[in-house]
Amino acid sequence: MKTEHVISILEGNPFVALNRDELAKIEAHTLTCEACRKAYEAAQVSAALLHERARGAFEPSAFFQTRVLAELRERQSANERWAWGRLWRTAGGLASSMVATVATLAVLTFVVPGTQTSESQSSTPVLNAYSTDAVVFDQSTAPSDQISDSDVLATLYETDNNDVVK
């Protein structure tokens, strides 16, 4: 142990954690080594200071609580400045998908019908032989070569004057 220095032991472990054998070896070595003796004395002093400081009660300054609470209020108000921010973080994905859906529906409603050719638009009136007025007011617009419903009913329920029900 005389050729080895005890500084590494003092630096590797807390002074209060050293056992009696280690302390005895360190004290024996410090009798012959001046550098190790100074390190040992510094470790003793620092351990005593730490022990004394830990034993004393810590009293915060008079305005400590006021400063801490003021800082806490300031941080809370900074977080609540834009209340919509929390709402956007919570429902941002839903709102974005709804906006995209509305935009898609607007494109399909206004842009796609405007891109039809004139041929497809002109065939629509030919396919619809009935006008709105004819359907609402029950006006017959059928051509003369077709039989109407009233003609069919008159033929089916035509009564002969000779056939009288008795």
Rosetta constraint file for C-alpha pairs under 8 A:
AtomPair CA 1 CA 5 HARMONIC 7.44 0.50
AtomPair CA 1 CA 25 HARMONIC 7.48 0.50
AtomPair CA 1 CA 29 HARMONIC 7.10 0.50
AtomPair CA 2 CA 29 HARMONIC 5.92 0.50
AtomPair CA 5 CA 29 HARMONIC 7.74 0.50
AtomPair CA 5 CA 36 HARMONIC 6.53 0.50
AtomPair CA 6 CA 10 HARMONIC 6.39 0.50
AtomPair CA 6 CA 26 HARMONIC 6.15 0.50
AtomPair CA 6 CA 29 HARMONIC 7.50 0.50
AtomPair CA 6 CA 36 HARMONIC 6.16 0.50
AtomPair CA 7 CA 11 HARMONIC 6.10 0.50
AtomPair CA 7 CA 36 HARMONIC 5.90 0.50
AtomPair CA 7 CA 39 HARMONIC 6.46 0.50
AtomPair CA 7 CA 40 HARMONIC 7.68 0.50
AtomPair CA 8 CA 12 HARMONIC 5.90 0.50
AtomPair CA 9 CA 13 HARMONIC 6.32 0.50
AtomPair CA 10 CA 14 HARMONIC 6.96 0.50
AtomPair CA 10 CA 15 HARMONIC 6.60 0.50
AtomPair CA 10 CA 39 HARMONIC 7.72 0.50
AtomPair CA 10 CA 40 HARMONIC 7.27 0.50
AtomPair CA 10 CA 43 HARMONIC 7.22 0.50
AtomPair CA 13 CA 17 HARMONIC 6.54 0.50
AtomPair CA 13 CA 18 HARMONIC 7.00 0.50
AtomPair CA 14 CA 18 HARMONIC 6.96 0.50
AtomPair CA 15 CA 43 HARMONIC 6.43 0.50
AtomPair CA 15 CA 44 HARMONIC 7.19 0.50
AtomPair CA 15 CA 47 HARMONIC 6.44 0.50
AtomPair CA 16 CA 47 HARMONIC 7.11 0.50
AtomPair CA 18 CA 22 HARMONIC 6.16 0.50
AtomPair CA 18 CA 23 HARMONIC 6.54 0.50
AtomPair CA 19 CA 23 HARMONIC 6.35 0.50
AtomPair CA 20 CA 24 HARMONIC 6.08 0.50
AtomPair CA 21 CA 25 HARMONIC 6.26 0.50
AtomPair CA 22 CA 26 HARMONIC 6.09 0.50
AtomPair CA 23 CA 27 HARMONIC 6.10 0.50
AtomPair CA 24 CA 28 HARMONIC 6.17 0.50
AtomPair CA 25 CA 29 HARMONIC 6.15 0.50
AtomPair CA 26 CA 30 HARMONIC 6.09 0.50
AtomPair CA 26 CA 40 HARMONIC 7.79 0.50
AtomPair CA 27 CA 31 HARMONIC 6.66 0.50
AtomPair CA 27 CA 37 HARMONIC 7.99 0.50
AtomPair CA 28 CA 32 HARMONIC 7.67 0.50
AtomPair CA 29 CA 33 HARMONIC 6.26 0.50
AtomPair CA 29 CA 36 HARMONIC 7.53 0.50
AtomPair CA 29 CA 37 HARMONIC 7.97 0.50
AtomPair CA 30 CA 34 HARMONIC 6.52 0.50
AtomPair CA 30 CA 35 HARMONIC 8.00 0.50
AtomPair CA 30 CA 36 HARMONIC 5.55 0.50
AtomPair CA 30 CA 37 HARMONIC 4.50 0.50
AtomPair CA 30 CA 40 HARMONIC 7.65 0.50
AtomPair CA 31 CA 37 HARMONIC 7.23 0.50
AtomPair CA 33 CA 37 HARMONIC 6.24 0.50
AtomPair CA 34 CA 38 HARMONIC 6.37 0.50
AtomPair CA 35 CA 39 HARMONIC 6.38 0.50
AtomPair CA 36 CA 40 HARMONIC 6.03 0.50
AtomPair CA 37 CA 41 HARMONIC 6.18 0.50
AtomPair CA 38 CA 42 HARMONIC 6.14 0.50
AtomPair CA 39 CA 43 HARMONIC 6.14 0.50
AtomPair CA 40 CA 44 HARMONIC 6.26 0.50
AtomPair CA 41 CA 45 HARMONIC 6.21 0.50
AtomPair CA 42 CA 46 HARMONIC 6.08 0.50
AtomPair CA 43 CA 47 HARMONIC 6.03 0.50
AtomPair CA 44 CA 48 HARMONIC 6.18 0.50
AtomPair CA 45 CA 49 HARMONIC 6.16 0.50
AtomPair CA 46 CA 50 HARMONIC 6.08 0.50
AtomPair CA 47 CA 51 HARMONIC 6.06 0.50
AtomPair CA 48 CA 52 HARMONIC 6.11 0.50
AtomPair CA 49 CA 53 HARMONIC 6.02 0.50
AtomPair CA 50 CA 54 HARMONIC 6.05 0.50
AtomPair CA 51 CA 55 HARMONIC 6.23 0.50
AtomPair CA 52 CA 56 HARMONIC 6.48 0.50
AtomPair CA 60 CA 64 HARMONIC 6.14 0.50
AtomPair CA 63 CA 67 HARMONIC 6.15 0.50
AtomPair CA 64 CA 68 HARMONIC 6.18 0.50
AtomPair CA 65 CA 69 HARMONIC 6.06 0.50
AtomPair CA 66 CA 70 HARMONIC 6.06 0.50
AtomPair CA 67 CA 71 HARMONIC 6.17 0.50
AtomPair CA 68 CA 72 HARMONIC 6.18 0.50
AtomPair CA 69 CA 73 HARMONIC 6.15 0.50
AtomPair CA 70 CA 74 HARMONIC 6.15 0.50
AtomPair CA 71 CA 75 HARMONIC 6.25 0.50
AtomPair CA 72 CA 76 HARMONIC 6.25 0.50
AtomPair CA 73 CA 77 HARMONIC 6.11 0.50
AtomPair CA 74 CA 78 HARMONIC 6.12 0.50
AtomPair CA 75 CA 79 HARMONIC 6.29 0.50
AtomPair CA 76 CA 80 HARMONIC 6.27 0.50
AtomPair CA 77 CA 81 HARMONIC 5.99 0.50
AtomPair CA 82 CA 86 HARMONIC 7.77 0.50
AtomPair CA 83 CA 87 HARMONIC 6.91 0.50
AtomPair CA 84 CA 88 HARMONIC 5.90 0.50
AtomPair CA 85 CA 89 HARMONIC 6.16 0.50
AtomPair CA 86 CA 90 HARMONIC 6.23 0.50
AtomPair CA 87 CA 91 HARMONIC 6.04 0.50
AtomPair CA 87 CA 92 HARMONIC 7.56 0.50
AtomPair CA 88 CA 92 HARMONIC 4.66 0.50
AtomPair CA 91 CA 95 HARMONIC 6.20 0.50
AtomPair CA 92 CA 96 HARMONIC 6.01 0.50
AtomPair CA 93 CA 97 HARMONIC 6.21 0.50
AtomPair CA 94 CA 98 HARMONIC 6.22 0.50
AtomPair CA 95 CA 99 HARMONIC 6.24 0.50
AtomPair CA 96 CA 100 HARMONIC 6.24 0.50
AtomPair CA 97 CA 101 HARMONIC 6.16 0.50
AtomPair CA 98 CA 102 HARMONIC 6.26 0.50
AtomPair CA 99 CA 103 HARMONIC 6.18 0.50
AtomPair CA 100 CA 104 HARMONIC 6.15 0.50
AtomPair CA 101 CA 105 HARMONIC 6.17 0.50
AtomPair CA 102 CA 106 HARMONIC 6.08 0.50
AtomPair CA 103 CA 107 HARMONIC 6.26 0.50
AtomPair CA 104 CA 108 HARMONIC 6.23 0.50
AtomPair CA 105 CA 109 HARMONIC 6.00 0.50
AtomPair CA 106 CA 110 HARMONIC 5.99 0.50
AtomPair CA 106 CA 111 HARMONIC 7.77 0.50
AtomPair CA 107 CA 111 HARMONIC 5.17 0.50
AtomPair CA 107 CA 112 HARMONIC 6.75 0.50
AtomPair CA 108 CA 112 HARMONIC 5.25 0.50
AtomPair CA 108 CA 113 HARMONIC 7.55 0.50
AtomPair CA 109 CA 113 HARMONIC 6.75 0.50
AtomPair CA 110 CA 114 HARMONIC 6.72 0.50
AtomPair CA 111 CA 115 HARMONIC 6.67 0.50
AtomPair CA 112 CA 116 HARMONIC 7.31 0.50
AtomPair CA 116 CA 120 HARMONIC 6.77 0.50
AtomPair CA 116 CA 121 HARMONIC 7.29 0.50
AtomPair CA 117 CA 121 HARMONIC 6.73 0.50
AtomPair CA 118 CA 122 HARMONIC 6.11 0.50
AtomPair CA 119 CA 123 HARMONIC 6.45 0.50
AtomPair CA 120 CA 124 HARMONIC 6.95 0.50
AtomPair CA 122 CA 126 HARMONIC 7.55 0.50
AtomPair CA 123 CA 127 HARMONIC 6.49 0.50
AtomPair CA 124 CA 128 HARMONIC 6.54 0.50
AtomPair CA 125 CA 129 HARMONIC 7.06 0.50
AtomPair CA 130 CA 134 HARMONIC 6.32 0.50
AtomPair CA 130 CA 135 HARMONIC 6.66 0.50
AtomPair CA 130 CA 141 HARMONIC 7.19 0.50
AtomPair CA 131 CA 135 HARMONIC 6.43 0.50
AtomPair CA 132 CA 136 HARMONIC 6.14 0.50
AtomPair CA 133 CA 137 HARMONIC 5.80 0.50
AtomPair CA 133 CA 138 HARMONIC 7.86 0.50
AtomPair CA 133 CA 139 HARMONIC 7.60 0.50
AtomPair CA 134 CA 138 HARMONIC 5.44 0.50
AtomPair CA 134 CA 139 HARMONIC 4.53 0.50
AtomPair CA 134 CA 140 HARMONIC 6.60 0.50
AtomPair CA 134 CA 141 HARMONIC 7.01 0.50
AtomPair CA 135 CA 139 HARMONIC 6.58 0.50
AtomPair CA 142 CA 146 HARMONIC 6.73 0.50
AtomPair CA 142 CA 148 HARMONIC 7.54 0.50
AtomPair CA 147 CA 151 HARMONIC 6.22 0.50
AtomPair CA 147 CA 152 HARMONIC 7.03 0.50
AtomPair CA 148 CA 152 HARMONIC 6.55 0.50
AtomPair CA 149 CA 153 HARMONIC 6.23 0.50
AtomPair CA 150 CA 154 HARMONIC 6.02 0.50
AtomPair CA 151 CA 155 HARMONIC 6.17 0.50
AtomPair CA 152 CA 156 HARMONIC 6.23 0.50
AtomPair CA 153 CA 157 HARMONIC 6.02 0.50
AtomPair CA 154 CA 158 HARMONIC 5.43 0.50
AtomPair CA 159 CA 163 HARMONIC 6.94 0.50
AtomPair CA 160 CA 164 HARMONIC 7.72 0.50
